[in-house]
């Protein structure tokens, strides 16, 4: 009888459709159906293409291979022990498939469901990436939004922002630190290289092209955060200082040749974005065709005869892409060190006494005999921290200081646009304006006034009244854009017009003006009066507002590296009553998954503030030159 029972059980297992998992949590059939869906991945605020989410028997999984690619990890397979190791940052995570077990060194954890191997591919439950220990070894923070299928991966960093400010005679680069770190500085060929020991920073760059520096690129290399400042002209001198309140490293580059502050920056226009997307899509298709042709070129047929392959693509367009049709971030390339930077000509500065004084200071400069440039002085004056970053006090403000009114859009019971993750526009707008206030307060040429400095509701008409009563020289209203199309993205600057410049501008106008529904009858009457007054002053300020909008837009591209939709016109109530040059800035699209993530980052908010500030400086530089 016992043998008979054993025989029946064996037959049952042999013919059973399902194989039971050891942990008895997930049942995988011999014909496993895997539902694959594209995953929206945001890696350090940028789109990442190449991750899917897999539905297996009702549970969600990621592919180990795709995880390794996303986190730049190496994989090792152990078939006997049914284990896959992910190796990154000199540490490892072990995933045991067909069980719930994972381990991080000697520390073991259990997932709620087992990892699986199906057709030679190992899948791990989505919860794996959100484990605290995975966050530690990957040095990232991972959040998975199951409802919207969004994976947000942010690298841990102890360097919070990289900024630059241009003046005629010098460029100031500011690297904001989260903790004290030692560093080294060396001269490269046409560059200055700064390495922070124990520094961590997400790989990125800031494009300047301001006449003095080309760009600032940075990344984590081993246990250092390395910053490369690629020079556009040989400096007169470079001095580096460090401050502890707030904690930052400041690189002051004195120009050999003055920079033209009145020169506007190049941008690509709004109506070229769709064309750019089309061309980029065509380029991808063309590249795939070329790759396929290259992979089959010189292959042999079954008889071993070499098969000739025609690699010429007769269908893909070969026409050149003009500069204006390509986003600036795509056409810019980090400076090639093989380029020879022209030295300053005969027009040199005679007074070098300041260089002699600072040359005797103790420095932290690493000399490289192969590439060092002795044509300028580089001094690292950071043996000890300066106490406080110098601030401009009220008594230091110039008598001719321009009054700038900064308006954080929405507030109080008016949240403005709301992102897919619940981020409220009113909060982002205020954060950007508070950053702007800090920058303007350090400049003695400006006096800044805020329409609101906290979360309160102010009618649109009263915002304009604040600027008018203070006799402001400029009015800048800061907002975030939104659209029902999630893919809509980019930076825009608006100035006032009776009619919107296009259908998207009209949609934005409608969105921003909808707050009028929250205002009382008296405010509406005042708005109608302002409309009449504005029509009388329209021609006086329209050209100035247009110029200011263009200069701010030009400064945004290299800093934000999102599509720059240029300048547009619309009939915004908040601008209509102002009696000075005024613009409305749409920082980015809060309705876009990627840009919502960017707008939450302090570094991105600071970059928006920097673009506005630099645009204002150029606006007044151009006025002085007229």
ZIHUTA-V181708 format. One record per backbone hydrogen bond with DSSP energy under -1.0 kcal/mol. CO is the residue of the C=O (numbers start at 1). NH is the residue of the N-H. E is the energy in kcal/mol with one decimal. If there is no record, write none. Layout:
BEGIN
co = {CO CO}
nh = {NH NH}
e = {E E}
END
This chain:
BEGIN
co = {1 2 3 4 5 6 7 8 9 10 11 12 17 19 21 28 35 37 40 41 42 43 46 51 53 54 55 56 59 60 61 62 63 64 65 66 67 68 74 76 78 82 83 84 85 86 87 88 91 93 94 95 96 99 100 101 102 103 104 107 109 115 116 118 121 122 123 124 125 128 131 132 133 134 135 135 139 141 143 145 149 150 151 152 153 154 158 161 163 165 168 169 170 171 172 173 174 175 176 182 184 185 186 188 190 191 192 193 194 195 196 196 200 204 206 212 212 213 214 214 215 216 217 218 219 221 223 224 225 226 227 228 229 230 237 238 239 240 241 242 243 245 247 248 249 250 251 252 253 254 259 260 269 270 272 273 274 275 276 277 278 279 280 281 282 283 284 285 286 287 288 289 290 291 292 293 296 299 301 305 322 323 327 327 328 336 346 350 352 353 354 355 358 364 368 368 377 379 380 386 393 398 402 403 403 404 405 406 407 411 414 415 417 419 423 424 425 426 427 428 429 430 431 432 433 434 435 436 437 439 440 443 444 445 447 449 454 459 460 461 462 463 464 465 466 467 468 474 475 476 477 478 479 481 485 491 492 493 494 495 502 503 504 505 506 507 508 509 513 514 515 516 520 521 522 523 524 525 526 527 528 529 530 531 532 533 537 538 541 542 543 544 545 546 547 548 549 550 551 556 557 558 563 566 568 569 570 570 572 575 581 583 584 585 586 588 589 592 593 594 595 598 601 602 603 604 605 606 607 608 609 610 611 612 613 614 615 616 617 618 619 620 621}
nh = {5 6 7 8 9 10 11 12 13 14 15 16 30 28 24 19 55 53 151 48 153 46 43 39 37 61 35 59 56 126 54 124 67 68 69 70 71 73 87 85 83 97 78 95 76 93 74 91 88 86 103 84 99 115 111 96 109 94 107 104 102 98 123 121 118 64 116 62 128 131 135 136 137 138 139 140 156 154 152 150 40 145 42 143 44 141 178 176 174 172 259 255 167 253 165 251 163 249 160 197 195 366 193 191 231 188 229 186 227 184 199 225 158 218 216 232 233 210 208 209 230 206 228 204 226 224 198 221 196 219 194 217 192 214 254 379 252 381 250 386 248 389 177 243 175 241 173 239 171 236 261 263 272 273 276 277 278 279 280 281 282 283 284 285 286 287 288 289 290 291 292 293 294 295 296 297 299 307 304 301 325 326 330 331 332 339 348 352 356 357 358 359 361 185 371 372 238 240 382 244 396 401 447 473 474 449 476 451 478 414 411 426 425 422 419 428 429 430 431 432 433 434 435 436 437 438 439 440 441 442 443 446 398 402 404 406 456 463 464 465 466 467 468 469 470 472 471 405 583 407 585 409 587 590 488 565 586 568 584 570 506 507 508 509 510 511 512 513 516 517 518 519 524 525 526 527 528 529 530 531 532 533 534 535 536 537 541 542 545 546 547 548 549 550 551 552 553 554 555 560 561 207 491 493 495 501 497 572 576 578 475 477 494 479 492 481 592 596 597 598 599 601 605 606 607 608 609 610 611 612 613 614 615 616 617 618 619 620 621 622 623 624 625}
e = {-2.3 -2.0 -2.2 -2.4 -2.2 -1.9 -2.3 -2.2 -2.2 -2.2 -2.4 -1.0 -1.5 -1.0 -1.2 -1.5 -2.9 -2.8 -3.1 -2.2 -3.1 -1.6 -3.1 -2.1 -2.4 -2.4 -2.4 -1.9 -2.8 -1.3 -2.8 -2.7 -2.2 -2.6 -1.7 -2.3 -2.4 -2.9 -3.2 -3.0 -2.4 -1.2 -2.8 -3.1 -1.8 -2.2 -2.4 -1.5 -2.7 -3.1 -2.1 -2.5 -1.0 -2.3 -3.0 -1.9 -3.1 -3.2 -1.8 -3.6 -2.3 -3.1 -3.4 -1.7 -2.8 -2.4 -2.6 -2.9 -2.0 -1.3 -2.1 -1.6 -1.9 -2.5 -1.1 -1.2 -3.1 -2.4 -3.0 -2.0 -2.2 -3.4 -2.9 -2.3 -3.3 -2.7 -3.1 -2.5 -2.7 -2.8 -2.5 -2.9 -2.1 -2.9 -2.2 -3.0 -2.6 -2.6 -1.3 -2.1 -2.2 -4.0 -2.9 -1.4 -2.8 -2.7 -3.1 -2.2 -3.4 -2.0 -1.7 -2.0 -1.6 -2.6 -2.4 -3.0 -1.4 -1.5 -2.5 -1.2 -2.2 -2.3 -3.1 -2.4 -2.9 -1.6 -2.6 -3.2 -2.6 -1.6 -2.8 -2.3 -1.8 -3.1 -2.8 -2.9 -3.1 -1.8 -3.2 -3.2 -2.3 -1.7 -1.9 -2.7 -2.9 -2.6 -2.7 -2.2 -2.3 -3.1 -1.1 -1.1 -1.5 -1.6 -2.6 -2.6 -2.2 -2.4 -2.8 -2.2 -2.2 -2.5 -2.0 -2.1 -2.8 -2.8 -2.3 -2.2 -2.4 -2.8 -2.5 -2.5 -2.8 -2.3 -1.4 -1.2 -1.9 -3.4 -2.0 -2.2 -1.3 -1.3 -1.4 -1.5 -2.0 -1.9 -1.7 -1.1 -1.6 -1.7 -1.9 -1.5 -1.4 -1.7 -1.1 -2.2 -2.8 -2.7 -1.3 -1.8 -1.7 -1.7 -3.0 -2.5 -1.7 -2.5 -2.7 -2.1 -3.3 -2.0 -3.1 -2.2 -2.7 -2.2 -2.7 -1.5 -2.9 -1.7 -2.0 -2.2 -2.3 -2.5 -1.5 -2.3 -2.5 -1.5 -1.7 -2.7 -2.1 -1.1 -1.5 -1.8 -2.4 -2.6 -2.9 -2.9 -1.7 -1.3 -1.4 -1.7 -1.9 -1.4 -2.3 -2.9 -1.4 -2.5 -1.3 -2.6 -2.1 -3.0 -3.0 -2.4 -2.8 -2.8 -1.6 -2.5 -2.8 -2.3 -2.4 -1.5 -2.1 -2.0 -2.3 -2.5 -2.5 -2.3 -2.6 -2.2 -2.0 -1.7 -2.4 -1.4 -1.6 -2.1 -2.2 -2.1 -1.8 -1.8 -2.6 -1.9 -1.3 -2.2 -3.2 -1.8 -1.0 -1.2 -1.2 -1.7 -2.8 -2.2 -2.1 -2.5 -2.5 -2.0 -2.0 -2.2 -2.4 -2.1 -1.2 -3.0 -2.2 -1.7 -2.5 -1.6 -1.9 -2.5 -1.4 -1.2 -1.4 -1.4 -1.7 -2.4 -3.2 -2.8 -2.1 -2.7 -1.2 -2.6 -1.6 -2.0 -2.6 -1.7 -2.1 -2.4 -1.7 -2.1 -2.1 -2.7 -2.1 -2.0 -2.6 -2.9 -2.0 -2.2 -2.3 -2.2 -1.9 -1.9 -2.0 -2.4 -1.6 -1.9 -1.2}
END
